[in-house]
Amino acid sequence: MVDWHSFRQVADALNLLAIAVQLAFSLSVLAVIYIYAGFPLCLLLAARGKKSGATRDNGARPLPRVCMVVAAHNEEAVIEEKIRNGLALDYPPEKLTFLYISDSTDRTNDILLRHQSGRIRLKLRTVRLAKFPALCASVPACDGEIVVLSDANTYYRPDSIRKLVRHFADPGVGLVTGDVRLMPSQERFGAGEGFYYRYERALQVLESRFWSTVGVDGAMYALRREHFPPEAPGYGINDDLTVGMNVARRGLRLIYEPEAIADESPTPSDEIEFHRKTRIVAFGIQALLHGEGVPRLGQGRLMWVFISHKVLRWLAPLFLLAALIASFAAIFAAGRWWIAPFGAQLAFYLLALAGWKFPSLNGLAFRIPYYFSMVNLAALAGILRGLRSRGAATWKPTSRIQAGPAPEAVQKQ
């Protein structure tokens, strides 16, 4: 005799499972669409009619005193070129000084000592520190009204300092970041990286027009000296994210200036780029867990941009993974037509795999899926690392190919 009650219970359970996996897929896909397309579209509408991000100095005000701070660790391949690049900047020499912080064990310190002068000051350390604590301990010693943070392998265009500091004529502006462009990379991620960074820069332009960007490039940003934090938290963190968001928490705006341009040599390998992305997300998760740099409750505009551009982007691999698993489960729980959405995702990742395995495949059809997948896989690794990390990590700068500035450089975040 058929137990119709048990049969009905099984049927109801299967229906609930079908509904659950379809709902999980739909919500995950909607989240991904919002992160990469919906948020930019909303931002475009919100920023419509706003011509510029801030009031710019028209040249009538005296130029402020600026101190460029460079944290270096084993940068013997690029440090001399960085020094020459700084001294050649189009800014009054009497108003531009340099502070180099180094805990290097190669020839970096010897090179710095040869160039030490009234304009070039050194802070040499024998003990390794994480980058942020090293900056917090050194920036107060700067003699400039404005502090510009830079990397040793980042070469500024001659007028870049002027382009950055002109925004500080607006008292509502707390930080200005520029356009750091990676020189062309021959690595597999190169073409996809260029496309991705152009997308990022477009977001920063819109965010600056709307109210404030939340993306700060650690290789090129300027702020008033008093806004740099006096001490760093006791856990691994990115200085650009924390410094920028803590300035924004004070009600000041972060502005992206596309005319302030610097060139940076590319990452020499896919593996190094993967680990760099992983570290960025891990530090972001650490900051989020500790509430570091999170907008205040009353900062609605800033909170929306921060969650949409930063937090959801970090969590994007979880949505992508949920969509893939849910669509696969739906094939068995809801019908064979779910093979199509599952197959479409699988095809995308197979293109990414082909772009990774076969470097000769240079088309965007392979490079964009590869870079997108690599970034999100690194973000997933960063989430896991950030959740289990304890304490502050010593800073290891990303290795770059030694090269000078190049006008054909691609835009970098």
C-alpha positions, 0 to 999 in steps of 0.5 A: 500500500502506497503511503501517500502522506510520506510521498507528499512530504517527499514531494513538498521537500523536493519542491522546497529544494527546487525553490531554494536553489533557484532563489539562491541562483537568482539572488547570487546573479543579481548581486553580481550584476549589481556589483559590476553593472548596476552600481555603475549605472546607479552612480552614473544617474546619481552623478548626472549633471555634476561637472567636477569633483571639487573646487580647484585652485585657479593659481592665485593661492600660494603653493603649499609645502609638500613632503613626498614620503616613500617607504622602501624595502629592498628597492635597489633596482628602482630607488635611484630612478625614483630619486631622479624622478622626484627631483625633476618634478615641476614644483618649486624646489624650496616647497618640495622635500622627500622622506625615504623610509627604509628597512632594506637589506640590499644596496637600497640604503647605500644608494639613499645615503649617497643622495641624502641632502637638505631636500632628501631626508632618510629614516633608516630602520634596522628592524622590520615593521609593517608598512603602515606602522612605519609610515605612522612613525615617520609621517609626523616628521614631515615638514610639509603642509601636504603629504604625498604618499608614493611607492619606490617604483612609481614615477610621477609625471612632471606636473602631477604634484601641482594637479594633486594639491590644487584640490586642497583649495576646497576645505571640504577635500581631505585627500586626492588620489591620482591615476597610476598607470601600469606599463604594458605587461606581457603576462597572461593577465595583461590585456584583461588587467588594462580593461579592468583598470579602465573600468575602475577609473571610470568608477572613481570619476563618477564617485568623485562627482557624486560625492567621494571616491573610496578607491585610493591608490597607495602609490599616489595620494595626497592629504593634509599632514594632520589627517594622517593617523598617529598610530596603526592598528595591531593587525595587517591593513592597507594604509591607503584604504585605512587612511582614506576611509578615516579621512572620509569618516571626518566628513571630508571628501576623497577626490580622484584627479585623472590629470595627476598621472604616474607610471609604474612597472608591471607585475612580473608574473601571474603568481605575484599578481595573484598574491598581491590581490589576495593580500589586498582583500585579506587586509580589507577583510581585517579592516572590516572585521575591526570596523576600521575605516567603516563609514559612520551611520549618518554618512549615507552617500559614503556608506552606499559607495563603500559597500557597493564598491568595496565590501560587495566586490570583496564578497563577489567570489562567494556570489559567483560560487553560489551561482555555480553550485545553485545552477548545478543543483537546479538541474536535478531539483528543478529541471533540465533547462537549468543546464543552459545557465550552468553551461554558460558559467562553465563555458566562461570559466573554461575560457579563463582556464584556456587563457591561463593554460595557453599564453598564446591565446591573446584575444579579449575573449580569453584574457578578460575571463582569465583576469576576472576569474583570477581576481575573484579567486584571489579575493576568495583566498583573501577572504579566507586569509583575512578571517584567520589572520592574527596580528600585523604582518611585515610588509613585502612590496610587490615585485615589479619589472624594472622600467622607466615611465612609458606614455603607453602605460595602461591605467591601474587602480 
